[in-house]
Every structure is written in C-alpha cells, then in structure tokens.
C-alpha cells in the first residue's frame, strides 16, 4: 500500500475509533450513573441517530418474530436471511412470543439469540478478510479492525440488521468466484 494511502487509512481508523469510543463512553456513563437503561436507546439514541429509544435491536427482534412466517406479515427481506432469522428465533418460548416484540428484546433467550447473531457475524467478517489474498496479513488486520469501528457497522450492530451477515457473505462469494 502506498505510504500516503496508509497514513490516511490510519487517520480514518483513528477517527472511527474516537467516534465509537465517545458513543460507548456515553452509554457506559449513562448506564453506571443510572441516567440510562441498557435496553433503552443504547449507543445511537445517545448520539441521536435513531428516532426512538425503543427501536434498539428491533431489526433483529422483529425479524426473528416473523422469521417462520415472513410473507404473511409482509417482510421485505430475502428468503435466506428469513431462514437465518427463523433459526435464531426458534429458542424463544411461547410465553415470550405472546407478549410481543419488546418482550423478545428483554427476555434472556432473546438476548442470547442476539449475542449469537453478533458472534457469528464477527466470525464471518474475520473469515472473509482472511480469505482475501490481495492483502498482506498486516493489511488484513487493519481492514478487519477498521470495519468493526466504522459508523455504519456500529449502526448495523445497534439495529441488529441483517447487513452484518450480508456483507461478509458477499465478500466470501466474490473472493471465491471463479
């Protein structure tokens, strides 16, 4: 990589880490001082990027709720991601399902499903970047780290959006396409 490009790349990564750090520090301050609730407004409500505090993680929780019957409720996601969401939603008990979508977000089973969704997404990103043969190992580490600290990635995490899976799967396809 060109030295000038490397300098700008590191500067952009540093800026992303600072912005993410401010949001996370604000979140932790609110949670530990009692000014906030971990279920209401997490990172982006504090940065005023989402409209409603009850909207955190709802792309994920709405989708696992409708994952087994997506087309009866008008879900706009493609079939494969609906299948993935249905698999994550299988562990939610009927008692939670009867209480509605916000109950998914506060149930232990819902939180475990969300954490597994994130862990799998991070593993997919790591595999996708390691699979790319155009870069050195140092550049791959930089690009993986840079990906995790970009504002769009953090916003997708806050929403629980399916793009967390779509981007690395697309990268794997493009890297391995013959």
C-alpha positions in Angstrom: 0.0 0.0 0.0 1.2 3.5 -0.8 2.6 5.4 2.2 0.2 8.3 1.7 -2.8 6.0 1.5 -1.6 4.2 4.7 -1.4 7.5 6.5 -5.0 8.5 5.5 -6.3 5.0 6.3 -4.8 5.0 9.8 -6.2 8.6 10.3 -9.7 7.4 9.3 -9.5 4.4 11.5 -8.4 6.6 14.4 -11.3 8.9 13.8 -13.8 6.0 13.7 -12.4 4.6 16.9 -12.7 8.0 18.6 -16.4 8.4 17.5 -17.2 4.9 18.6 -15.4 5.4 21.9 -17.4 8.6 22.6 -20.6 6.7 22.0 -19.6 3.8 24.1 -18.3 6.0 26.9 -21.6 7.9 26.9 -23.5 4.7 27.0 -21.5 3.3 29.9 -21.7 6.7 31.8 -25.5 6.7 31.5 -25.8 3.0 32.5 -23.5 3.2 35.5 -24.8 6.5 36.8 -28.4 5.5 36.5 -29.2 8.0 33.8 -29.9 5.4 31.2 -31.1 1.9 30.7 -29.2 -0.7 28.7 -32.5 -1.6 26.9 -33.5 2.0 26.0 -31.5 3.9 23.5 -28.1 2.2 23.7 -25.4 3.8 21.6 -27.2 5.6 18.8 -30.0 7.1 20.8 -27.3 8.8 22.9 -25.8 10.1 19.6 -29.3 11.0 18.3 -29.0 8.7 15.2 -32.2 6.7 15.9 -35.6 8.2 16.4 -36.9 6.1 19.2 -35.3 4.7 22.3 -37.5 1.5 22.0 -36.1 0.9 18.5 -32.7 -0.5 19.5 -32.0 -4.0 18.1 -35.5 -4.1 16.5 -34.4 -5.1 13.0 -33.2 -8.4 14.6 -36.1 -8.9 17.0 -38.8 -8.0 14.5 -37.2 -10.4 12.1 -36.9 -13.4 14.4 -40.5 -12.8 15.4 -41.6 -13.1 11.7 -38.8 -15.5 10.5 -41.1 -18.5 10.2 -43.9 -16.7 8.5 -42.3 -13.8 6.7 -44.7 -13.4 3.8 -47.9 -13.4 5.8 -46.8 -10.2 7.5 -45.1 -8.5 4.6 -41.4 -8.9 5.5 -39.2 -7.4 2.8 -36.0 -9.4 3.5 -35.0 -12.2 1.0 -35.7 -15.9 1.9 -32.2 -16.9 3.0 -31.9 -14.2 5.7 -35.5 -15.0 6.8 -34.4 -18.6 7.3 -31.4 -17.5 9.4 -33.7 -15.3 11.5 -36.1 -18.2 11.9 -33.3 -20.4 13.2 -32.3 -17.7 15.8 -36.0 -17.3 16.8 -36.6 -21.0 17.5 -35.3 -20.7 21.0 -37.8 -18.1 22.1 -40.5 -19.6 24.3 -44.2 -19.2 23.5 -44.8 -17.2 26.7 -42.4 -14.5 25.4 -43.9 -14.7 21.9 -47.4 -14.0 23.4 -46.1 -10.7 25.0 -45.0 -9.1 21.8 -41.8 -7.9 20.1 -40.4 -5.8 23.0 -40.7 -8.9 25.2 -38.3 -10.6 22.9 -35.7 -7.9 23.5 -35.9 -8.2 27.3 -36.0 -12.0 27.5 -32.9 -14.0 28.3 -33.5 -16.2 25.3 -33.8 -13.1 23.0 -30.5 -11.6 24.4 -28.7 -15.0 23.9 -30.0 -15.2 20.3 -28.8 -11.6 19.6 -25.3 -12.3 21.1 -25.0 -15.5 18.9 -26.1 -13.5 15.9 -23.3 -11.0 16.6 -20.7 -13.6 17.3 -21.5 -15.4 14.1 -21.3 -12.1 12.2 -17.9 -11.2 13.6 -16.6 -14.7 12.7 -17.9 -14.3 9.2 -16.1 -10.9 8.8 -12.8 -12.4 10.1 -13.1 -15.4 7.7 -14.0 -13.1 4.8 -11.0 -10.8 5.4 -8.6 -13.7 6.0 -9.8 -15.4 2.8 -8.9 -12.3 0.7 -5.5 -13.0 -0.9 -4.9 -9.4 -2.2 -3.6 -8.1 1.1 -0.8 -8.9 3.5 -1.6 -10.1 7.0 -1.0 -6.7 8.5 -3.3 -5.1 6.0 -6.0 -7.7 6.7 -5.7 -7.0 10.4 -6.0 -3.2 9.7 -9.0 -3.7 7.4 -10.8 -6.0 9.8 -10.3 -3.6 12.7 -11.3 -0.7 10.5 -14.5 -2.5 9.5 -15.5 -3.0 13.1 -15.1 0.6 14.1 -16.9 2.3 11.2 -20.1 4.1 12.0 -22.2 2.1 9.5 -21.0 -1.1 11.1 -21.8 0.1 14.6 -25.2 1.4 13.5 -26.0 -2.1 12.0 -24.9 -3.6 15.3 -27.3 -1.2 17.2 -30.1 -2.1 14.9 -29.3 -5.9 14.7 -29.5 -5.5 10.9 -29.0 -8.4 8.5 -26.3 -6.4 6.7 -23.9 -7.7 9.4 -24.2 -11.1 7.7 -24.8 -10.0 4.1 -21.5 -8.1 3.7 -19.1 -10.8 4.7 -21.1 -13.5 2.8 -20.9 -11.3 -0.3 -17.1 -10.8 0.3 -16.7 -14.6 0.6 -18.6 -15.1 -2.7 -16.6 -12.5 -4.6 -13.3 -13.8 -3.2 -14.0 -17.3 -4.2 -15.9 -16.8 -7.5 -14.1 -18.5 -10.4 
